[in-house]
Structure formats: structure tokens, C-alpha cells
Amino acid sequence: GIEQFLDIGTGLPTSPNLHEVVQEITPESHVVYVDNDPIVLAHARALLNSSPEGATAYIDADMQDPESITQSPQFRELLDLDEPVGLMIIGIMHFIRPPADRELVRRLLEPLPSGSYLAMTIGTGDFAPEEVGRVAEEYERQNMPMVLRDHATALSFFDGLELVDPGVTQVHKWWPEADQRGVLESDIAMYGAVARKP
């Protein structure tokens, strides 16, 4: 039932992009992409090939300034705040240090109406602490913070929201469509969840 999406930390275009997936199901869907990486900006045109019935836009903004997103013309023009929005925060929270992390998510959710959904992934070292810890240390050496969170901390991002089954779990266990027998838990350093804003 969600026909409009706000995708934070879009990253480089791949195929299928979010708008290609959702517009295949609902062609009139609107998708607003957000990133502040100049390389992503250079490739943003690839994100804007919408279906004729739908619409896409790209905002050059930083998640750490949520109001630059929610007050932008693209946000206001493409997203109808009388209808639910799917907020996507995928593959980015492990680069946001506390205590700002929860506050940023709250500020992005705040203008969205009741019935909106948050889909988010959260990096973890719970399943391979030594290996993933070494990755985090290397990021730190490159002056890029990487924050790994345990399950209880990941769960706390969804306080006040209604979790969709199966809740906060490793991403490969979240409604898997393929046979998961060959996947090792130690290879998956990411929790994921979807939750509804009451």
C-alpha cells in the first residue's frame, strides 16, 4: 500500500534501483533519493528514469541535516504527506555515531504521517566479532567511523514503532526468497527490520 518512498544514502545507481522495483508493482509510485556523495551526484541521472506514471527526484543533501531533506523542494513536490511514506535507511547507519544516530532517524520520521514505514539496516559484530571488528578498525584508520551495534541496540532504533514480522533479524533471514542453507551467519554483519509508524 506504500506508493512513495524516501531513500536516504542512495549510493551509486544499480539495477534494479528502488524506483524500478516499486514502479514495476505500482507504476505511479514516487521515489525521492538522497545522497551527498559527489560520485553519486554525477550518476544521479540514472536514478531519474521513472515510469511515465510515476516520478523520481534526487536531493544532494546530508542525512546529518534532516531538515535540508524534508524542507527541500523535491521532497515537498514529490511526497504527499497526507499519505504514508516508506523511509529507507539502508547501509548507512554504521557510519553515524551515537548519540546523534537515533535523533537523526527520529527527525526523518517526524514529518511523515501515521502509517508510514521505516526500513533500516544496522551493522553488527554479533556474529563474527573479531573479523568485523578488524573491518571497523580499518575504517577508523581511514578516518571513517564505523559503529557496530548489538541486537538490543539495533532493536532500540524502532522504539515507539510497530515492528513487522520477523522483527529485527539478520538481513538474509528477513523474508528470504531463496534457499538460505548455504549462508553462514558469521558472513552476515547486518541486522534489518521494517516497522510502521503508528
C-alpha positions as a Python dict, from the first residue, in 0.01 Angstrom:
ca = {
    (1, 'G'): (0, 0, 0),
    (2, 'I'): (300, 233, 6),
    (3, 'E'): (337, 431, -317),
    (4, 'Q'): (600, 689, -219),
    (5, 'F'): (950, 641, -83),
    (6, 'L'): (1234, 843, 66),
    (7, 'D'): (1567, 663, 15),
    (8, 'I'): (1846, 800, 239),
    (9, 'G'): (2204, 719, 142),
    (10, 'T'): (2116, 603, -206),
    (11, 'G'): (2466, 513, -320),
    (12, 'L'): (2573, 451, -676),
    (13, 'P'): (2294, 353, -916),
    (14, 'T'): (2250, -19, -971),
    (15, 'S'): (1979, -210, -1148),
    (16, 'P'): (1719, -256, -1036),
    (17, 'N'): (1703, 70, -841),
    (18, 'L'): (1433, 124, -580),
    (19, 'H'): (1206, 311, -823),
    (20, 'E'): (1237, 32, -1080),
    (21, 'V'): (1127, -224, -819),
    (22, 'V'): (834, -28, -680),
    (23, 'Q'): (716, 111, -1015),
    (24, 'E'): (705, -238, -1158),
    (25, 'I'): (440, -312, -892),
    (26, 'T'): (279, 34, -878),
    (27, 'P'): (380, 245, -1181),
    (28, 'E'): (255, 570, -1026),
    (29, 'S'): (493, 544, -727),
    (30, 'H'): (714, 839, -636),
    (31, 'V'): (1072, 795, -512),
    (32, 'V'): (1300, 1063, -369),
    (33, 'Y'): (1667, 965, -349),
    (34, 'V'): (1910, 1138, -109),
    (35, 'D'): (2289, 1127, -100),
    (36, 'N'): (2576, 1372, -57),
    (37, 'D'): (2849, 1182, -239),
    (38, 'P'): (2976, 1374, -546),
    (39, 'I'): (3025, 1048, -735),
    (40, 'V'): (2662, 955, -672),
    (41, 'L'): (2557, 1305, -779),
    (42, 'A'): (2746, 1260, -1107),
    (43, 'H'): (2546, 943, -1175),
    (44, 'A'): (2214, 1075, -1044),
    (45, 'R'): (2057, 1093, -1390),
    (46, 'A'): (2044, 713, -1389),
    (47, 'L'): (1819, 737, -1081),
    (48, 'L'): (1572, 967, -1253),
    (49, 'N'): (1442, 739, -1530),
    (50, 'S'): (1097, 698, -1385),
    (51, 'S'): (793, 523, -1528),
    (52, 'P'): (571, 769, -1720),
    (53, 'E'): (304, 745, -1447),
    (54, 'G'): (544, 787, -1155),
    (55, 'A'): (815, 1031, -1057),
    (56, 'T'): (1167, 1029, -915),
    (57, 'A'): (1392, 1304, -781),
    (58, 'Y'): (1740, 1332, -633),
    (59, 'I'): (1836, 1553, -338),
    (60, 'D'): (2201, 1639, -281),
    (61, 'A'): (2188, 1652, 100),
    (62, 'D'): (2340, 1504, 414),
    (63, 'M'): (2143, 1275, 643),
    (64, 'Q'): (2302, 1459, 934),
    (65, 'D'): (2094, 1763, 836),
    (66, 'P'): (1745, 1608, 809),
    (67, 'E'): (1574, 1942, 758),
    (68, 'S'): (1776, 2000, 439),
    (69, 'I'): (1597, 1691, 312),
    (70, 'T'): (1246, 1736, 449),
    (71, 'Q'): (1230, 2105, 357),
    (72, 'S'): (1370, 2064, 7),
    (73, 'P'): (1151, 2143, -296),
    (74, 'Q'): (1192, 1787, -428),
    (75, 'F'): (1066, 1637, -101),
    (76, 'R'): (769, 1875, -88),
    (77, 'E'): (678, 1832, -456),
    (78, 'L'): (703, 1455, -487),
    (79, 'L'): (589, 1328, -146),
    (80, 'D'): (229, 1380, -36),
    (81, 'L'): (244, 1395, 344),
    (82, 'D'): (-126, 1313, 366),
    (83, 'E'): (-31, 960, 255),
    (84, 'P'): (215, 709, 409),
    (85, 'V'): (580, 715, 303),
    (86, 'G'): (837, 435, 303),
    (87, 'L'): (1156, 569, 462),
    (88, 'M'): (1458, 363, 354),
    (89, 'I'): (1781, 389, 556),
    (90, 'I'): (1986, 106, 412),
    (91, 'G'): (2360, 51, 457),
    (92, 'I'): (2434, 385, 623),
    (93, 'M'): (2368, 376, 999),
    (94, 'H'): (2702, 210, 1076),
    (95, 'F'): (2862, 539, 963),
    (96, 'I'): (2659, 751, 1209),
    (97, 'R'): (2797, 776, 1562),
    (98, 'P'): (2580, 793, 1872),
    (99, 'P'): (2426, 991, 2028),
    (100, 'A'): (2318, 1160, 1701),
    (101, 'D'): (2204, 835, 1538),
    (102, 'R'): (1859, 787, 1699),
    (103, 'E'): (1787, 1158, 1686),
    (104, 'L'): (1854, 1169, 1311),
    (105, 'V'): (1616, 879, 1248),
    (106, 'R'): (1352, 1046, 1468),
    (107, 'R'): (1384, 1376, 1278),
    (108, 'L'): (1347, 1200, 942),
    (109, 'L'): (1038, 1013, 1063),
    (110, 'E'): (881, 1312, 1234),
    (111, 'P'): (722, 1482, 929),
    (112, 'L'): (598, 1151, 785),
    (113, 'P'): (234, 1065, 852),
    (114, 'S'): (94, 781, 1058),
    (115, 'G'): (102, 457, 860),
    (116, 'S'): (447, 532, 716),
    (117, 'Y'): (716, 265, 737),
    (118, 'L'): (1084, 267, 828),
    (119, 'A'): (1306, 5, 662),
    (120, 'M'): (1658, 10, 805),
    (121, 'T'): (1975, -197, 820),
    (122, 'I'): (2220, -175, 1111),
    (123, 'G'): (2577, -308, 1108),
    (124, 'T'): (2670, -559, 1378),
    (125, 'G'): (2963, -760, 1502),
    (126, 'D'): (2739, -1004, 1692),
    (127, 'F'): (2807, -1299, 1461),
    (128, 'A'): (3178, -1253, 1385),
    (129, 'P'): (3313, -1002, 1637),
    (130, 'E'): (3682, -1044, 1558),
    (131, 'E'): (3652, -1035, 1179),
    (132, 'V'): (3400, -749, 1167),
    (133, 'G'): (3592, -567, 1439),
    (134, 'R'): (3901, -568, 1216),
    (135, 'V'): (3695, -413, 936),
    (136, 'A'): (3574, -140, 1174),
    (137, 'E'): (3933, -71, 1282),
    (138, 'E'): (4042, -32, 919),
    (139, 'Y'): (3759, 215, 855),
    (140, 'E'): (3876, 412, 1160),
    (141, 'R'): (4231, 418, 1020),
    (142, 'Q'): (4084, 570, 703),
    (143, 'N'): (3910, 839, 913),
    (144, 'M'): (3567, 687, 855),
    (145, 'P'): (3372, 598, 1169),
    (146, 'M'): (3210, 257, 1173),
    (147, 'V'): (2977, 182, 1460),
    (148, 'L'): (2874, -179, 1517),
    (149, 'R'): (2565, -240, 1727),
    (150, 'D'): (2440, -542, 1918),
    (151, 'H'): (2085, -673, 1882),
    (152, 'A'): (1945, -478, 2179),
    (153, 'T'): (2086, -153, 2042),
    (154, 'A'): (1957, -228, 1692),
    (155, 'L'): (1613, -300, 1839),
    (156, 'S'): (1614, 34, 2022),
    (157, 'F'): (1608, 226, 1692),
    (158, 'F'): (1250, 106, 1650),
    (159, 'D'): (1119, 220, 1991),
    (160, 'G'): (768, 360, 1950),
    (161, 'L'): (719, 189, 1613),
    (162, 'E'): (530, -131, 1531),
    (163, 'L'): (777, -393, 1407),
    (164, 'V'): (673, -607, 1110),
    (165, 'D'): (748, -981, 1146),
    (166, 'P'): (1011, -1120, 1173),
    (167, 'G'): (1133, -806, 1354),
    (168, 'V'): (1500, -716, 1390),
    (169, 'T'): (1698, -1004, 1244),
    (170, 'Q'): (1995, -1067, 1018),
    (171, 'V'): (1903, -935, 676),
    (172, 'H'): (1924, -1271, 499),
    (173, 'K'): (1656, -1405, 737),
    (174, 'W'): (1412, -1124, 665),
    (175, 'W'): (1156, -1288, 437),
    (176, 'P'): (1415, -1490, 245),
    (177, 'E'): (1307, -1580, -107),
    (178, 'A'): (1596, -1812, -177),
    (179, 'D'): (1732, -2122, -7),
    (180, 'Q'): (1942, -2000, 288),
    (181, 'R'): (2108, -2333, 374),
    (182, 'G'): (2447, -2230, 236),
    (183, 'V'): (2456, -1892, 411),
    (184, 'L'): (2672, -1869, 724),
    (185, 'E'): (2552, -1636, 999),
    (186, 'S'): (2912, -1527, 1051),
    (187, 'D'): (2914, -1386, 695),
    (188, 'I'): (2618, -1153, 755),
    (189, 'A'): (2714, -848, 961),
    (190, 'M'): (2387, -662, 924),
    (191, 'Y'): (2055, -653, 1106),
    (192, 'G'): (1747, -539, 922),
    (193, 'A'): (1389, -455, 1008),
    (194, 'V'): (1073, -285, 887),
    (195, 'A'): (845, -100, 1126),
    (196, 'R'): (524, 103, 1097),
    (197, 'K'): (478, 449, 1244),
    (198, 'P'): (155, 444, 1450),
}
